[in-house]
Amino acid sequence: MNLPISFPSQAEQLRKHLQAYAGATAEERLQAVADTLAAADALSAAGGHREEQLRYHDWCERQWRDRMKEFIAQHVAAARAAR
């Protein structure tokens, strides 16, 4: 398929990205990670759904904790019954 705009391959983009960071110090790499996280947070806030996302994350966390408490309680009860 011939497109009027050529796009670089994903492999080529990744190769260039890795070459750019190959000589970076650990501090520079950590700063790049921090910048990426800050950009993602800014995009999330700009999307207008940040509060909804946080509520959903909290709900998922509560669900996970409840399931883990149930799981642990079942295994503790089973271990006590086996004694």
PyRosetta script that sets phi, psi and omega in degrees:
from pyrosetta import init, pose_from_sequence

init()
pose = pose_from_sequence("MNLPISFPSQAEQLRKHLQAYAGATAEERLQAVADTLAAADALSAAGGHREEQLRYHDWCERQWRDRMKEFIAQHVAAARAAR")
pose.set_psi(1, 129.8)
pose.set_omega(1, 178.9)
pose.set_phi(2, -100.4)
pose.set_psi(2, 114.8)
pose.set_omega(2, 177.7)
pose.set_phi(3, -101.5)
pose.set_psi(3, 149.5)
pose.set_omega(3, 179.9)
pose.set_phi(4, -67.0)
pose.set_psi(4, -19.8)
pose.set_omega(4, 178.6)
pose.set_phi(5, -119.2)
pose.set_psi(5, 131.9)
pose.set_omega(5, 178.8)
pose.set_phi(6, -93.4)
pose.set_psi(6, 138.6)
pose.set_omega(6, 179.3)
pose.set_phi(7, -112.6)
pose.set_psi(7, 137.0)
pose.set_omega(7, 178.1)
pose.set_phi(8, -69.7)
pose.set_psi(8, 152.9)
pose.set_omega(8, 179.0)
pose.set_phi(9, -69.2)
pose.set_psi(9, 154.6)
pose.set_omega(9, 178.8)
pose.set_phi(10, -63.9)
pose.set_psi(10, -36.2)
pose.set_omega(10, 178.8)
pose.set_phi(11, -63.1)
pose.set_psi(11, -41.9)
pose.set_omega(11, 179.3)
pose.set_phi(12, -66.8)
pose.set_psi(12, -40.4)
pose.set_omega(12, 177.5)
pose.set_phi(13, -62.5)
pose.set_psi(13, -44.2)
pose.set_omega(13, 179.2)
pose.set_phi(14, -63.7)
pose.set_psi(14, -42.4)
pose.set_omega(14, 179.0)
pose.set_phi(15, -59.4)
pose.set_psi(15, -45.8)
pose.set_omega(15, 179.7)
pose.set_phi(16, -65.7)
pose.set_psi(16, -39.9)
pose.set_omega(16, 179.6)
pose.set_phi(17, -63.5)
pose.set_psi(17, -44.6)
pose.set_omega(17, 179.6)
pose.set_phi(18, -66.2)
pose.set_psi(18, -37.8)
pose.set_omega(18, 178.3)
pose.set_phi(19, -65.1)
pose.set_psi(19, -35.5)
pose.set_omega(19, -179.9)
pose.set_phi(20, -64.7)
pose.set_psi(20, -32.8)
pose.set_omega(20, -178.3)
pose.set_phi(21, -99.3)
pose.set_psi(21, -1.3)
pose.set_omega(21, -177.0)
pose.set_phi(22, -60.6)
pose.set_psi(22, -38.2)
pose.set_omega(22, -178.5)
pose.set_phi(23, -96.8)
pose.set_psi(23, 6.7)
pose.set_omega(23, -176.9)
pose.set_phi(24, -74.7)
pose.set_psi(24, 147.6)
pose.set_omega(24, 175.9)
pose.set_phi(25, -76.7)
pose.set_psi(25, 168.0)
pose.set_omega(25, 178.2)
pose.set_phi(26, -60.5)
pose.set_psi(26, -39.5)
pose.set_omega(26, 179.1)
pose.set_phi(27, -63.2)
pose.set_psi(27, -41.3)
pose.set_omega(27, 178.8)
pose.set_phi(28, -65.5)
pose.set_psi(28, -38.8)
pose.set_omega(28, 178.7)
pose.set_phi(29, -67.0)
pose.set_psi(29, -42.7)
pose.set_omega(29, 177.1)
pose.set_phi(30, -63.6)
pose.set_psi(30, -37.9)
pose.set_omega(30, 178.0)
pose.set_phi(31, -64.6)
pose.set_psi(31, -38.2)
pose.set_omega(31, 177.6)
pose.set_phi(32, -63.4)
pose.set_psi(32, -40.5)
pose.set_omega(32, 177.0)
pose.set_phi(33, -63.8)
pose.set_psi(33, -45.4)
pose.set_omega(33, 179.3)
pose.set_phi(34, -61.4)
pose.set_psi(34, -40.9)
pose.set_omega(34, 178.1)
pose.set_phi(35, -63.6)
pose.set_psi(35, -40.9)
pose.set_omega(35, 179.2)
pose.set_phi(36, -64.5)
pose.set_psi(36, -43.7)
pose.set_omega(36, 178.5)
pose.set_phi(37, -64.2)
pose.set_psi(37, -39.9)
pose.set_omega(37, 178.0)
pose.set_phi(38, -64.3)
pose.set_psi(38, -40.5)
pose.set_omega(38, 178.3)
pose.set_phi(39, -65.4)
pose.set_psi(39, -41.9)
pose.set_omega(39, 178.7)
pose.set_phi(40, -63.6)
pose.set_psi(40, -40.7)
pose.set_omega(40, 178.6)
pose.set_phi(41, -65.4)
pose.set_psi(41, -41.3)
pose.set_omega(41, 178.6)
pose.set_phi(42, -64.4)
pose.set_psi(42, -42.0)
pose.set_omega(42, 178.0)
pose.set_phi(43, -64.5)
pose.set_psi(43, -39.8)
pose.set_omega(43, 178.8)
pose.set_phi(44, -62.9)
pose.set_psi(44, -44.3)
pose.set_omega(44, 179.1)
pose.set_phi(45, -66.6)
pose.set_psi(45, -38.0)
pose.set_omega(45, -178.8)
pose.set_phi(46, -69.8)
pose.set_psi(46, -23.5)
pose.set_omega(46, -178.5)
pose.set_phi(47, -71.5)
pose.set_psi(47, -14.5)
pose.set_omega(47, 176.7)
pose.set_phi(48, 83.1)
pose.set_psi(48, 4.7)
pose.set_omega(48, -178.1)
pose.set_phi(49, -117.9)
pose.set_psi(49, 17.3)
pose.set_omega(49, -174.3)
pose.set_phi(50, -60.3)
pose.set_psi(50, -47.6)
pose.set_omega(50, -179.2)
pose.set_phi(51, -62.5)
pose.set_psi(51, -40.1)
pose.set_omega(51, 178.0)
pose.set_phi(52, -63.8)
pose.set_psi(52, -41.0)
pose.set_omega(52, 178.2)
pose.set_phi(53, -63.6)
pose.set_psi(53, -42.5)
pose.set_omega(53, 179.7)
pose.set_phi(54, -65.6)
pose.set_psi(54, -40.6)
pose.set_omega(54, 177.3)
pose.set_phi(55, -63.1)
pose.set_psi(55, -42.9)
pose.set_omega(55, 179.2)
pose.set_phi(56, -63.7)
pose.set_psi(56, -42.9)
pose.set_omega(56, 178.5)
pose.set_phi(57, -61.2)
pose.set_psi(57, -44.4)
pose.set_omega(57, 178.5)
pose.set_phi(58, -62.4)
pose.set_psi(58, -40.8)
pose.set_omega(58, 178.8)
pose.set_phi(59, -62.0)
pose.set_psi(59, -45.5)
pose.set_omega(59, 178.9)
pose.set_phi(60, -62.1)
pose.set_psi(60, -41.1)
pose.set_omega(60, 178.9)
pose.set_phi(61, -63.0)
pose.set_psi(61, -43.2)
pose.set_omega(61, 178.4)
pose.set_phi(62, -63.8)
pose.set_psi(62, -41.5)
pose.set_omega(62, 178.2)
pose.set_phi(63, -60.1)
pose.set_psi(63, -45.8)
pose.set_omega(63, -179.2)
pose.set_phi(64, -62.6)
pose.set_psi(64, -45.8)
pose.set_omega(64, -179.7)
pose.set_phi(65, -62.2)
pose.set_psi(65, -41.7)
pose.set_omega(65, 178.5)
pose.set_phi(66, -61.9)
pose.set_psi(66, -42.6)
pose.set_omega(66, 179.4)
pose.set_phi(67, -65.7)
pose.set_psi(67, -39.7)
pose.set_omega(67, 178.7)
pose.set_phi(68, -65.9)
pose.set_psi(68, -40.4)
pose.set_omega(68, 177.7)
pose.set_phi(69, -61.5)
pose.set_psi(69, -43.0)
pose.set_omega(69, 178.2)
pose.set_phi(70, -62.9)
pose.set_psi(70, -44.5)
pose.set_omega(70, -179.8)
pose.set_phi(71, -60.3)
pose.set_psi(71, -47.9)
pose.set_omega(71, -179.2)
pose.set_phi(72, -65.1)
pose.set_psi(72, -43.2)
pose.set_omega(72, 179.7)
pose.set_phi(73, -60.6)
pose.set_psi(73, -41.2)
pose.set_omega(73, 179.3)
pose.set_phi(74, -63.3)
pose.set_psi(74, -42.8)
pose.set_omega(74, -177.8)
pose.set_phi(75, -73.7)
pose.set_psi(75, -32.8)
pose.set_omega(75, 175.5)
pose.set_phi(76, -66.9)
pose.set_psi(76, -43.7)
pose.set_omega(76, 178.9)
pose.set_phi(77, -63.6)
pose.set_psi(77, -40.2)
pose.set_omega(77, 178.9)
pose.set_phi(78, -66.8)
pose.set_psi(78, -38.2)
pose.set_omega(78, 178.7)
pose.set_phi(79, -67.5)
pose.set_psi(79, -39.4)
pose.set_omega(79, 178.7)
pose.set_phi(80, -68.5)
pose.set_psi(80, -38.3)
pose.set_omega(80, -179.6)
pose.set_phi(81, -67.8)
pose.set_psi(81, -30.1)
pose.set_omega(81, -178.5)
pose.set_phi(82, -75.3)
pose.set_psi(82, -16.9)
pose.set_omega(82, -178.9)
pose.set_phi(83, -74.9)
pose.dump_pdb("model.pdb")
